[in-house]
C-alpha cells in the first residue's frame, strides 16, 4: 500500500493562485487590456466620487478588521493599489467593489449612499427603497405591519372590513 501526502497545502495554494489570477484578469479588463496596472480606465480620471467611495471602503475594511494586505491578497494586487483605491487616486472596478462588499458584509449600494451626484439622471428607475425588515417586534409583527400598510393603501373601505373580518376568523380558529 502506498501512502501519499494530503494535498491540503497544494490545493490551498492552487485556490489562492486561481483567485489571484481571476483578480488580475479583472484588473486587466478594468484597464482596457493595457499592461499598466492601477491606472484609471481610458479617458476616465478619478474624481470626488472615487474619493468618497474609497473613504467608505477604508472605513468598512477597518470595521471588519481587515488589513490592506489581506484585501490586496484576495484581489491579487498590491497593498499599495488598495491604498490608492481607498484614497480615491485610482478608480475601483465593480468586481473589486463587490468583493470588498462581501468581505465587509455590506451591500454594494452602501458605498454610494450619500454621495453627491454629478449627473442629471433621475434617481428613480433602477433603484428601489430598502426592503423593510420582517423581524421587528416579534416573529410576525413586521409581516403584519407590511400587510396592514398594503391593505390600507390598496383596498377600499368595504374590502378592508372584509379583510379584517377574515383575520378575526383566523384568530378565533387558531386561538379558540
Residue, then its C-alpha position, 0 to 999 in steps of 0.5 A: x500500500x502506498x501512502x501519499x501526502x494530503x494535498x491540503x497545502x497544494x490545493x490551498x495554494x492552487x485556490x489562492x493562485x486561481x483567485x489571484x489570477x481571476x483578480x488580475x484578469x479583472x484588473x486587466x479588463x478594468x484597464x482596457x487590456x493595457x499592461x499598466x496596472x492601477x491606472x484609471x480606465x481610458x479617458x476616465x480620471x478619478x474624481x470626488x466620487x472615487x474619493x468618497x467611495x474609497x473613504x467608505x471602503x477604508x472605513x468598512x475594511x477597518x470595521x471588519x478588521x481587515x488589513x490592506x494586505x489581506x484585501x490586496x491578497x484576495x484581489x491579487x494586487x498590491x497593498x499599495x493599489x488598495x491604498x490608492x483605491x481607498x484614497x480615491x487616486x485610482x478608480x475601483x472596478x465593480x468586481x473589486x467593489x463587490x468583493x470588498x462588499x462581501x468581505x465587509x458584509x455590506x451591500x454594494x449600494x452602501x458605498x454610494x449612499x450619500x454621495x453627491x451626484x454629478x449627473x442629471x439622471x433621475x434617481x428613480x428607475x433602477x433603484x428601489x427603497x430598502x426592503x423593510x425588515x420582517x423581524x421587528x417586534x416579534x416573529x410576525x409583527x413586521x409581516x403584519x405591519x407590511x400587510x396592514x400598510x398594503x391593505x390600507x393603501x390598496x383596498x377600499x373601505x368595504x374590502x378592508x372590513x372584509x379583510x379584517x373580518x377574515x383575520x378575526x376568523x383566523x384568530x378565533x380558529x387558531x386561538x379558540 
